Amino acid sequence: MKEIECEIIEVQDYPIPGILFKDLTPVWKSQDLFNILIDKMTEIWVGCEIDTVASIESRGFIVGAPIAYKLNAGFVPLRKPNKLPREVYSQAVSLEYGETEIQVHKDAFQESKKVLIIDDLLATGGTAIAAFKLIPEDLVVGFGFMVELGGLNGRKKIEEISDVRIESLVIYD
């Protein structure tokens, strides 16, 4: 998706030295590009009977919620620690620049049959794998990403733990 890729701005040394950050906000602020982005990310999954979209805080929410709406699915937020008010499951996350965890309400997937995990960007795969581990494995249909940083091998790491479908609109090698 060249029209989306052309609007992504690279920021050197953010959030720490040595990281080349992909700033996706120019795509989101454009009404036309945002609509194209959501339509394209949704079209991939039409017909898969997805009933729940699980999306990762915080930038994943930007694309996850409208995709859930367009798929006529529910939306489950996967949040940073201490953001959810009831009992949660937690999973540690190793990022390329630190450690954290994500959490989900314990009852979040009780009614789900087919879950799609959506995030804005696939890098090392740590966050995506943590999300996958929070969801009953037999429910996960696939992963959808706006951007994939191919050189960081996140896709390969996901493929080592699951054979579900992985789709990315923009891939940097």
C-alpha positions in Angstrom: 0.0 0.0 0.0 2.2 2.7 -1.3 -0.2 5.6 -0.5 0.0 4.6 3.2 3.7 3.8 3.2 4.5 7.2 1.7 2.9 9.0 4.7 4.7 7.2 7.4 7.4 9.3 9.0 10.6 7.8 10.3 11.9 9.3 13.6 15.4 8.4 14.6 16.3 7.6 18.2 12.7 7.5 19.5 11.8 6.5 22.2 15.4 5.6 22.9 18.7 5.9 21.0 19.1 3.3 18.3 15.4 2.9 17.5 14.0 4.1 14.2 10.4 4.8 15.1 7.6 4.6 12.5 5.2 7.5 13.1 1.8 6.4 11.8 -0.1 9.5 12.9 0.0 11.2 9.5 -1.9 8.2 8.0 -4.5 8.4 10.8 -5.0 12.1 10.6 -5.9 11.9 6.8 -9.6 11.1 6.4 -9.0 9.5 3.1 -6.0 7.4 4.1 -7.6 6.4 7.4 -10.7 5.1 5.6 -8.5 3.3 3.0 -6.5 1.7 5.8 -9.5 0.5 7.8 -11.3 -0.8 4.6 -8.2 -2.7 3.5 -7.4 -4.2 6.9 -11.1 -5.3 7.2 -11.5 -6.7 3.6 -8.8 -9.3 4.4 -10.9 -10.9 7.1 -14.4 -10.6 5.6 -16.0 -14.1 5.5 -13.9 -15.5 8.4 -16.9 -15.2 10.8 -14.9 -13.2 13.3 -17.0 -12.3 16.3 -14.3 -10.6 18.5 -11.4 -8.3 17.7 -8.8 -8.1 20.4 -6.6 -5.1 20.1 -3.4 -4.0 22.0 -3.1 -0.7 23.8 -2.7 1.9 22.8 -2.1 2.5 19.1 -3.7 -0.9 18.3 -7.0 0.5 19.5 -6.9 3.2 16.8 -7.3 0.5 14.1 -8.8 -2.3 16.1 -12.1 -0.7 17.1 -13.1 0.5 13.6 -12.2 -2.9 12.2 -14.4 -4.6 14.9 -17.2 -2.3 13.9 -16.9 -3.0 10.2 -16.7 -6.8 10.9 -19.8 -6.5 13.1 -17.7 -8.0 15.9 -17.2 -7.2 19.5 -14.1 -5.4 20.7 -11.8 -6.6 23.6 -9.0 -4.2 24.8 -5.7 -5.7 25.8 -4.4 -3.2 28.2 -1.3 -2.1 30.1 -1.2 -2.9 33.8 -3.7 -1.4 36.2 -6.1 -0.1 33.6 -8.8 -2.7 33.8 -11.2 -2.6 36.8 -12.0 -6.3 37.3 -10.0 -9.6 37.6 -7.5 -10.0 34.8 -5.0 -12.4 33.2 -1.5 -10.9 32.7 1.2 -11.7 30.2 4.8 -10.3 30.2 5.9 -8.5 27.1 9.5 -8.0 25.9 9.8 -5.0 23.7 12.9 -3.9 21.7 13.3 -1.1 24.2 12.0 -2.5 27.6 9.7 -4.8 29.5 6.0 -4.4 30.4 2.9 -6.6 30.5 -0.6 -6.6 29.0 -3.8 -7.7 30.7 -7.3 -8.7 29.8 -10.4 -9.3 31.8 -10.8 -12.9 32.8 -14.2 -13.1 31.2 -13.3 -11.3 28.0 -13.6 -14.3 25.6 -16.3 -16.4 27.3 -18.7 -15.8 24.4 -16.1 -15.7 21.6 -15.8 -18.3 18.9 -13.3 -16.6 16.4 -10.9 -13.9 17.6 -8.8 -11.6 15.4 -5.8 -9.9 17.0 -5.2 -6.4 15.6 -2.2 -4.1 16.3 -0.7 -1.2 14.6 2.8 -2.6 14.1 4.6 -5.9 14.2 8.3 -5.6 15.2 9.9 -8.3 17.3 6.6 -10.0 17.9 6.7 -9.7 21.7 3.5 -7.9 22.1 1.6 -10.0 19.5 2.8 -13.2 21.2 1.8 -12.0 24.6 -1.7 -11.1 23.2 -1.9 -14.6 21.7 -1.1 -16.2 25.1 -3.9 -14.2 26.7 -6.6 -15.7 24.4 -7.6 -19.4 24.3 -5.5 -20.7 21.4 -8.3 -22.4 19.6 -10.2 -19.2 19.2 -7.5 -17.1 17.4 -8.1 -16.8 13.7 -5.2 -14.5 12.9 -3.2 -11.4 13.3 -3.6 -8.2 11.4 -1.1 -5.3 11.4 -0.9 -2.0 9.7 2.9 -2.1 9.4 5.4 -4.9 9.7 9.1 -4.4 10.3 10.3 -7.6 8.5 13.9 -7.3 9.6 13.0 -7.8 13.3 11.6 -11.3 12.6 8.3 -10.8 14.5 6.4 -12.9 11.9 8.8 -15.7 12.2 8.4 -15.7 16.0 4.6 -15.9 15.7 4.9 -18.7 13.2 7.0 -20.7 15.7 4.0 -20.8 18.1 1.0 -20.9 15.8 0.0 -21.5 12.2 -2.7 -18.8 12.2 -2.9 -16.3 9.4 -0.7 -13.1 9.6 -1.6 -10.1 7.4 0.2 -6.8 7.2 -0.6 -3.9 4.9 2.8 -2.3 4.7 6.0 -4.4 5.1 9.5 -2.9 5.6 12.3 -5.4 4.9 
